[in-house]
Amino acid sequence: MRRLTLRFILAVLALLTLSRLGLAFWQWDRVQAAGGLGPLLIGGLRIDVCLLSMVIALPAVFSPWFGHRAWAARATAWWFRVWWMLYVLLEVSTPQFIAEYDTRPNRLYFIYLLNPKEVGAMLWQGYKGVLLAALVVLLVAAWLSVRLFPTRVRDPFMPWWKRPLASLLILALVVLGARGTLEHRPINPAKVAYSSDSLMNALALNSLYSVFDAAYRMRDERSSAAMYPKMAVDEMNAIVHAKAGMDGPPLDPRYPSLHEQKASVRRDKPLNLVIILQESLGAQYVGSLGGRDLTPNIDRLGKEGWMFHRAYATGTRSVRGIEAVTAGFLPSVADAVVKLPRSQTGFFTLAQVLGKHGYQSRFVYGGEAHFDNMRAFFLGNGFNEVVDRPKFVNPVFEGSWGASDEDMFNQVDRLLRADGDKPVFTLAFSVSNHSPWEYPAGRIQPVGDPASVDNTVRYADWALGQFFDKARQAPYWNNTVFLVIADHDSRVYGSIPVPVRHFQIPALILGAGIAPRQDERLVSQIDMGPTLLSLIGLDNVNPMLGADLTQRDPNRALMQYADNFGYLQGDKLLVLEPAKAPREFRYRAAPVGQDETYEPVEPADEALSKEALAHALWASWVYREEKYRLP
């Protein structure tokens, strides 16, 4: 057992070091900018030894007692073979994960494992070559595991009086290795973090450690209070209320942000509402927002409606966009409320408040609505109907993620035409602009590789334009307000703690009575809910902290990037990071192809730091206390 343990330690350390070096050379410009290989390799070795110590603890400590026995040698060999394959599997999957998410495998691993059908289809359709290469590597690793850890390697017999001393010595070494330090707190990712570039800090880990660390953190619902400095609840509420323009006490002391909203637009009767959530459509693709001219229809529609030029997403995943747009909820370090247990019933959404005024609400989605728990969340929180792929009528094209965007829009058009005079809220979520980049042929003229993000953006934009061309001629046009908004950008990455550029998204309101307007104000996804309620002419009571943009300029945006919270106010970016002091930057945006700038400001403004902290803490607190509800 001791001999096998030593082999395992050396083999795993060699594997992880070679993998880390390969990843470092791949990202060499960022490694150099962060300080070179030294801190990366030293920190990585500490983390590797930490996890290795935990893996070898059982066979190592008991090896003096049983290492000479055949059954113990066999059990130890198989133990190490399994762990060896886990190490290899995670490292093999790391490059593709970094290409998608700019970090090592993390809690998204578990999230995607809950949806094997959709994720499996996506991987097979879009990454056959990568999967086959990974399979070859895994087969080689399996062969190596048999060669490196044979089942007949036994230790020499150890006299009984030496066994307790040897076990105690080995136990002490294992504990020291697992702690990774003689300081009060054991080693953790923050201990080896050395750069403002989050990817570099992730490379100092290994992927199996990263996944286990994510699992450990997921054991409870994550709270911002465990990540950022403390703040008294009363002070926190006072700050967020003041920033939201709320005067006086809440309407109901049980729900601290509950307030009455008077619509600024008066209607004979409230209008219908349609929100079109566009998958992965960052501003980098939208010509009118300084992007790459891939969305002529959004650019055209933007001239006909109310176009926001500085709108920002709150996060990097679809459920975060859903949370912000449909519930007006602030981001946090936890998963979006779409997936959390305490928000599955009675949690505020636009559908809830509209339901109190006689509206029927539906969710239309080209894929399977159980993905990311959307069906359960919507049906538990005010939506009356979910129309997903199984209910679509004769879709013209189906990809890995479901029916195409044009099929989704055709379904929405049919439903809106059938509604007549009934008050209805429709949330429609597109799917086509997603890896592996599938769409029906003959709709667009592809440029380069047809299966690319650029061409699926072109297709998604084409489908959107086709829908609005039909909608303008439909009877529902004159009694409906439409919001077109992205859930998030297609890929968020960068060496800055919160890469602001990749949170900018298109947001456009058009429809009945919406005058053309080019809006340069700084706004967030959380401002859309209050604004839409005002535009459809509905006086209401809600707990949303976003601004009604017909009446108020919030001049701020909130962004959650992994464990980092960004609070952008004007050109001031305040960043909160776990176990670090707040950092302030002077942010200057730039068109695609030019470098945006982040100029450090020291010391960070105290008032701005408090404002950012209050908003970072508020979502976790109000969720935990179940106070984001209607009476």
Secondary structure by P-SEA (a helix, b strand, c coil): caaaaaaaaaaaaaaaaaaaaaaaaaaaaaaaaaccaaaaaaaaaaaaaaaaaaaaaaaaaacccccccaaaaaaaaaaaaaaaaaaaaaaaacaaaaacccccccaaaaaaaacaaaaaaaaaaccaaaaaaaaaaaaaaaaaaaaacccccccccccccaaaaaaaaaaaaaaaaaaccccccccccccccccccaaaaaaaccaaaaaaaaaaaacccccccccbbbbbaaaaaaaaaaaacccccccccccccbbbbbbccccccbbbbbbbbbcccccccccccccccccaaaaaaaaacccccccccccccaaaaaaaaccccccccccccccccccccccccaaaaaaaabbbbbbbbcccccccaaaaaaaaccccccccccccccccccccccccaaaaaaaaaaaaaacccccbbbbbbbccccccccccccccccccccccaaaaaaaaaaaaaaaaaaaaaccccccbbbbbbbcccccccccccccccccbbbbbbbccccccccccccccccaaaaaaaaaacccccccccccccccccccbbbbbcccbbbbbcccbbbbbcccccbbbbbbbbbcccbbbbbbbbccccaaaaaaaaaaaaaaaaaaaacccccc
